[in-house]
Amino acid sequence: MHGDGASCPPPYRGVRRHGGDGTGSLTRGRFGVVDAAGVRPGELVLDIGACDGALTAPLLAAGAHVIAVELHAGRRAALRTRFAGSRVTVVGADALELRLPRRSFRVVANPPYSTWAALLRRLMARGSRLRAADLVLPRAVVNRYALGQAPGAGRWTRDYVVQRGILVPRRAFVPPPPRDSAVLVIRRR
């Protein structure tokens, strides 16, 4: 459960809390998704499926201008309260219907796992201004993309380099999904 009383959709219902600072294990230590992404100050970054802001907060701390995308109204309200007056814009949109920025952007996110295929098609479609993405996805999906065995590989490998990033073990999530996750790292050529 999160501060707004609602759970994030499975399997990313949040991250295990540690210490007293309220930061999630996806953002610190071995599971440092944001650190591994190498976000630079001033970059426009989308956090698709922002939930309670476990990735939004460290993106903001890295100096990014963040668009936190969250479909659930209660979580959106909590994000707006938490990040009021900061470089975070909270958007209420379905991950698959989100209008992508018309300027260069990157994505650092733990999107709803049920949307990964359609989301990746949108992000890497012709005309997309995606410069880089670091997405927490099921490890099997990440491996398939990293090996160039995903649907449409011939199309997107012309424009993007795709590789496997850090492993995110199932224990990083509460409750844990059935299998480990990993970060799919996408960079424009």
C-alpha positions as CSV (number, residue, x, y, z in Angstrom):
1,M,0.0,0.0,0.0
2,H,1.1,3.6,-0.6
3,G,0.4,6.8,1.1
4,D,-2.8,7.4,-0.8
5,G,-4.2,4.0,0.3
6,A,-4.1,2.5,-3.2
7,S,-1.8,-0.2,-4.4
8,C,0.1,0.1,-7.7
9,P,-1.0,-2.4,-10.3
10,P,0.9,-5.7,-10.2
11,P,3.7,-6.5,-10.4
12,Y,5.1,-3.2,-9.5
13,R,3.1,-2.4,-6.4
14,G,6.0,-0.4,-5.0
15,V,9.4,-1.0,-3.8
16,R,10.6,-2.4,-0.5
17,R,11.3,0.3,1.9
18,H,14.5,0.4,3.9
19,G,15.9,2.7,6.4
20,G,13.8,5.6,7.6
21,D,14.1,7.9,4.6
22,G,11.2,6.4,2.6
23,T,13.3,5.8,-0.5
24,G,12.8,2.6,-2.5
25,S,15.3,0.0,-3.1
26,L,15.0,0.5,-6.9
27,T,16.6,3.8,-6.4
28,R,19.5,3.1,-4.1
29,G,22.3,0.7,-3.6
30,R,22.4,-2.4,-5.8
31,F,19.1,-1.5,-7.5
32,G,20.2,2.0,-8.4
33,V,18.1,2.3,-11.6
34,V,18.4,6.1,-11.8
35,D,22.1,6.1,-11.0
36,A,22.8,3.5,-13.7
37,A,20.8,5.5,-16.2
38,G,23.2,8.4,-16.0
39,V,20.6,11.1,-16.1
40,R,22.1,14.6,-16.5
41,P,20.8,17.9,-15.1
42,G,18.3,19.6,-17.4
43,E,17.2,16.5,-19.3
44,L,13.5,15.9,-19.9
45,V,12.7,12.5,-18.4
46,L,9.4,10.6,-18.5
47,D,8.6,8.3,-15.5
48,I,5.8,6.2,-17.0
49,G,3.8,4.5,-14.3
50,A,5.2,6.8,-11.6
51,C,3.0,5.3,-8.9
52,D,4.3,6.8,-5.6
53,G,7.4,8.5,-7.1
54,A,10.0,5.9,-6.2
55,L,11.9,6.8,-9.4
56,T,10.5,10.4,-9.8
57,A,12.3,11.6,-6.6
58,P,15.8,10.5,-7.6
59,L,15.3,11.7,-11.1
60,L,14.5,15.1,-9.7
61,A,17.5,14.9,-7.4
62,A,19.6,14.2,-10.5
63,G,18.5,17.6,-11.9
64,A,16.0,16.3,-14.5
65,H,12.8,17.9,-15.6
66,V,10.4,15.0,-14.9
67,I,7.0,14.2,-16.4
68,A,5.5,11.7,-14.0
69,V,2.8,9.7,-15.8
70,E,0.2,8.1,-13.6
71,L,-3.3,6.9,-14.5
72,H,-4.7,6.4,-11.0
73,A,-6.3,9.7,-9.7
74,G,-5.3,9.2,-6.1
75,R,-1.7,8.5,-6.8
76,R,-1.6,11.5,-9.2
77,A,-2.9,13.7,-6.4
78,A,-0.3,12.3,-4.0
79,L,2.4,13.0,-6.6
80,R,1.3,16.5,-7.1
81,T,1.4,17.2,-3.4
82,R,4.7,15.5,-2.9
83,F,6.4,17.3,-5.8
84,A,4.6,20.7,-5.6
85,G,6.9,23.6,-6.6
86,S,9.5,21.3,-8.2
87,R,10.5,20.4,-11.8
88,V,7.9,17.6,-11.9
89,T,4.8,17.8,-14.0
90,V,2.3,15.1,-13.1
91,V,0.2,13.9,-16.1
92,G,-2.9,11.7,-15.9
93,A,-2.6,9.3,-18.9
94,D,-2.7,5.7,-19.9
95,A,0.9,4.7,-20.7
96,L,-0.3,3.6,-24.2
97,E,-2.2,6.9,-25.0
98,L,0.4,9.3,-23.7
99,R,1.4,12.0,-26.2
100,L,5.1,11.8,-26.4
101,P,7.2,15.1,-26.2
102,R,8.0,16.8,-29.5
103,R,11.5,17.5,-28.3
104,S,14.3,15.2,-27.3
105,F,13.5,13.1,-24.2
106,R,14.4,10.1,-22.3
107,V,12.5,7.6,-20.2
108,V,13.5,6.1,-16.9
109,A,10.5,4.1,-15.7
110,N,9.0,0.9,-14.2
111,P,6.0,0.9,-16.6
112,P,3.0,-1.5,-16.1
113,Y,4.3,-4.8,-17.3
114,S,1.1,-5.4,-19.2
115,T,2.0,-2.5,-21.6
116,W,5.6,-3.2,-22.4
117,A,5.3,-4.4,-26.0
118,A,3.0,-1.6,-27.2
119,L,4.9,1.0,-25.2
120,L,8.3,-0.1,-26.7
121,R,6.7,0.1,-30.2
122,R,5.5,3.7,-29.5
123,L,8.8,4.8,-28.0
124,M,10.9,3.5,-30.9
125,A,8.5,4.3,-33.7
126,R,9.6,6.5,-36.6
127,G,9.3,10.1,-35.6
128,S,9.7,9.5,-31.9
129,R,12.2,12.0,-30.3
130,L,13.3,9.3,-27.8
131,R,17.0,9.7,-27.1
132,A,17.4,7.1,-24.4
133,A,15.3,4.8,-22.2
134,D,16.0,2.7,-19.1
135,L,13.0,0.5,-18.4
136,V,12.4,-2.0,-15.6
137,L,10.8,-5.0,-17.3
138,P,10.6,-8.8,-16.9
139,R,14.1,-10.2,-17.3
140,A,13.0,-12.6,-20.1
141,V,11.7,-9.6,-22.1
142,V,14.9,-7.7,-21.6
143,N,17.0,-10.6,-22.7
144,R,14.9,-11.1,-25.9
145,Y,15.3,-7.4,-26.8
146,A,19.0,-7.3,-26.0
147,L,19.6,-10.3,-28.3
148,G,17.7,-8.7,-31.1
149,Q,15.0,-11.4,-31.0
150,A,12.0,-9.2,-30.3
151,P,9.3,-8.5,-32.8
152,G,10.3,-5.7,-35.2
153,A,14.0,-5.9,-34.4
154,G,15.0,-5.2,-37.9
155,R,13.1,-2.0,-37.8
156,W,14.3,-0.6,-34.5
157,T,17.9,-1.8,-34.6
158,R,18.6,0.7,-37.4
159,D,18.0,3.6,-35.0
160,Y,18.6,2.2,-31.5
161,V,21.2,0.2,-29.6
162,V,19.4,-2.0,-27.1
163,Q,21.1,-3.9,-24.3
164,R,20.5,-5.4,-20.9
165,G,21.3,-3.2,-17.9
166,I,21.3,-4.0,-14.2
167,L,19.4,-6.9,-12.7
168,V,16.5,-6.0,-10.4
169,P,15.7,-9.0,-8.3
170,R,12.2,-9.9,-7.4
171,R,12.8,-9.1,-3.8
172,A,13.1,-5.4,-4.8
173,F,9.3,-5.4,-5.2
174,V,6.5,-5.7,-2.6
175,P,4.9,-8.1,-3.2
176,P,7.6,-9.8,-5.3
177,P,6.6,-10.8,-8.8
178,P,7.2,-14.4,-9.9
179,R,10.5,-13.7,-11.6
180,D,13.4,-11.2,-11.5
181,S,13.3,-8.1,-13.6
182,A,16.1,-6.2,-15.4
183,V,16.6,-2.8,-17.0
184,L,16.3,-2.6,-20.7
185,V,18.7,0.1,-21.9
186,I,17.9,1.8,-25.1
187,R,20.1,4.4,-26.8
188,R,19.6,6.2,-30.0
189,R,22.5,5.6,-32.5
